[in-house]
Amino acid sequence: MTWSTGTAGLAVGLLIAVVTAPVGVSGAVFLLPVQLSVLGVPSPAVTPTNLLYNVVAGPGALLRHHREGLLRGSLTLRLVAGTLPGVVIGAAVRVFAVPGATTFRLLVAALLMPLGLWLIGRTLQPVRPAVAAAPSPRAVTGLALVVGVVGGIYGIGGGSILSLVLVGRGMPVARVAPAALASTFATSVAGAAVFALLSLTGSGAIAPDWYLGLACGLGGLIGGYLGARLRLRLPETALRLLLGALAAVLGALYAVQSLR
């Protein structure tokens, strides 16, 4: 990795984290197109590189949330308990079943675009409280398990998907964001370790790009801390719309890239 590539990775990681941390998203999902289209990281190595970014970048926002006492509670524990085993399964699926970049982009587009548009619609036209009731604790754990598998495949830790679904189901962003980021950090540690082990037994670009992942993660570490502070200055409606818009735009970007 050249000096210019490392500097670009650091700058991109910082910018992405500042924008996404307020809504409980690490930013790794937005780092994917940069890695694939600009930095030229091969597939499937792009997935563990993203997970490595989460590992390095995560403590910035988590430190801020910890100081505010927002990491305590059952939601964080349930999300971590569900996503940890899921990300191990997802990592194996990513290596052995979904190695191609085109298929990978199509799956991301099909997942994020509908979720983003759904959240925007729910925010602009709220449903009745009885319909928008938060999911049960058992449903949250089950959802976290499924999202962990998806996150292991995409290299996003799962926090971005959990934030979309839980906020869309009526839970406040202020509660969801810290728990989702904690889940993303824990599952990214596990996922990056699984990919590193799989790289010892398989061929091809399976291991993370360690230098690029660390450079992007350092930028995300700084940006995540700043973004967590920004959350306090934004109203709930603005945070919901930001989360939905980010997901919808990214899904559209992947759809366009996969059709080229």
N, C-alpha and C positions, 0 to 999 in steps of 0.2 A: 504494500500500500504506500503510495506516494504521500509527501507532506501535504500537497494540495487536496488530495482525496480525504485525508484525515481531518483537515481543517473544515472542508465542506460538510463532512459527516457530523462534526461537532456543532457547526452552525445550524444545520437542519434539525438535529436532535433537540437543540435548545428551543428553536422557534416552535416546533411541533408540540413540545411538552408544555410551553407557556399557554398555548391555545387549548390543549386537550385536558390538562390536569384539573381544571375547575369542574369538569363534568365527570370525573372518575375514569378517564381513559388515559392510558399510559402514553399513547401516541405511536406505538409500534405499528399499528395497522396503517397509519399514514406514512410510516417510513418504508413500507413495502414497495410502493411504486417507485420511490426514489432509488432504492436498492436495485430493483429489477431493471429500470429504464435508464437511470443516470449513472449509477455507480457500477453496474454490470455484475452484481453478485449472482452466481449461478443458482439454479434450483436443483435440489431442495435446500441447499445451504442457506438460502435467504431466510428460511423459517427459524433455525437455531440462532442465526445472527440477530434476528428480531428479538428472540427470547433473551439473548445476552444483553441487548439494549435495555430491556425491561429490568433485568437484574441490577444493572449499574444505575439506571435512571430512577428506579422506584424509590429508593430511600429519601430523595429530596422532598417529594410531596408527602411521603409517609411521615417524615420527621415533623413537618408542619402540622399535619393532622393529629399526630400524637400529642404535640404541645397543646392543641386545642381540645384534647380529650375525646376525639371523634372515632378512635379505633376500638374503643371498648364496646361490648355488646354482642348479642348472639348472631347478628347478621354477618359480621366478619367471619366468625367461626364456621357458620354454615356454608358460606361461599367457599372458604378455603377447603373445608372437608369434602365438598363436592367436586371442586375443580382439580384438586391434586391427583386423584386416580384417573380422572378424565384426560388430563394432559399427557399422561404416560401412554394411554391408548392412542390418543391423537398423534403423538410423535411417531409411533409405529406405522399408523395408517399413512402418514405423510411420506415416509421413506419408501414404503413398499407398495402403496396403492395409488397415490396422487403425486408422482414426481414431476409431471409436466407443468411448465409455467402457464400455458394457455388454459388448461383445465383449472389450474389454481386460481387464475384471475376470474374466470367465469363463476366459480363457486363463491368467491368473495363478493362479486357483484350481486349475485342472486341472493346472498344473505343480507348484506348491509343496505342496499337501496330500499327494499320494501320496509325494513325495520326503521330506517331514518324517516321515510315518508309517513309511516304509521305514527311515529312519535310526534312529528310536526302536526299532523292532523288532530291527534288527541290533545295537543297543547292549544291549538287555535280553536277547537270545538270540543271542550271538555264534556265527557259523558257524565251520567248521573253517578253520585258517590257509590251507590250500591253496585253498579257495573264496574267501576274503577277500583274496587277494593283490592288491597294488596294481597299477594298470594300467601298461602299458608306456609309455615316453616318447612313442612315436608316437601311442598312444591318448590320452595326456594332451593333446597338441597338437591332435589332431582334436576331442576333446571341447571344448577351449577355443574352437576356431573356431565350433562349433555354439552354444555358450553365449554367445559374443560376439554372434551374431545375435539370440539370444533377449534378451540384456541390452540390446542397442540398441533392441529393440521395447519392452521394459518400462521402460527407464530405470534399470536397477539395476547396470549395469556388468558383470554376470555373476558377480561374486565370490560372491554368496549361493548360486547354483546350483552353482558349482564346489566350494565348501566342502561342500555336502551330498553331492555325488556322490563326491568324493575321500575324504572322511572315512568315508562309507558303504562304500567299497571297501577300507578298512583302513589308510589313511594317517593318521598322528597329527595331531591338531588343531594341536599346536605347530608342525608343519612347514607345514601347509596354510594356516593363518590368515594369516601374513604374506604369503605368495605370492598368495593370493586377494585380499587388500586392495591389494597393489601392482598386480595386474591390473585390479582395479576402478578404481583411480585413473587408470591409463594409458588405459584404454578410455573412461572418462568424459570425459577431456580431448578425445579424438578425437570422441566422440559429440556432446558439446555444441557443438563447432566445426561438425560436419556439420549439425546442426539449425539453427544460426545461419545457415549458408549457404543451406540449403533455405528458410528463412523469407524470404530475399531474392528467391526465384524463385516462391514460391507465395503463396496467400492463406489467411487464417484464422489461428488461434492456434498457430503453429508454433514461434516463438522462445521461449526460456525466460523465465519471470518472474524477471528478474535480481535484483530487490530481495529477493523472498522466498527465492530460492535462496541468495543470499549470507547472509541472516539465519539460515536453517536450517543452512547450512554452517558458519557461525561457531560455533553451538552444537555441531555435530558435530565440529568441530576440537578443542574442549575435551573433549567427551565421549569421542572416540576415543582421545585420549592417556590418559585415566583408565581407559577400558575395557581398553586394551592392558596396563596394569599389573595390572588385575584378573585377567587370564588366568593370571598366575603363581600365584594363590592358589586356583585351582579345579582339581580333579582331572579327568583325561581323560574319565571317564565322565560327570561332570556337564556338561562342555562339549558332549559329543555329544548328551546329552539336551536341553540348552538349545537347541542348534541345530535339532534335530528338532522340538521343541515350538514354537519360534518360527515355523518354516515351516508346520507343520500348522495352527496357530491363525490365521495370516495367510491361508492358503488358504481356510479355513472362513469367515473374515470377508468375503473377496471373493466367495465363492459366495453368501452371504446377501445382500450388497449388490446383486449382479447380478440376483437373482430378485425384488427389490422392484418 
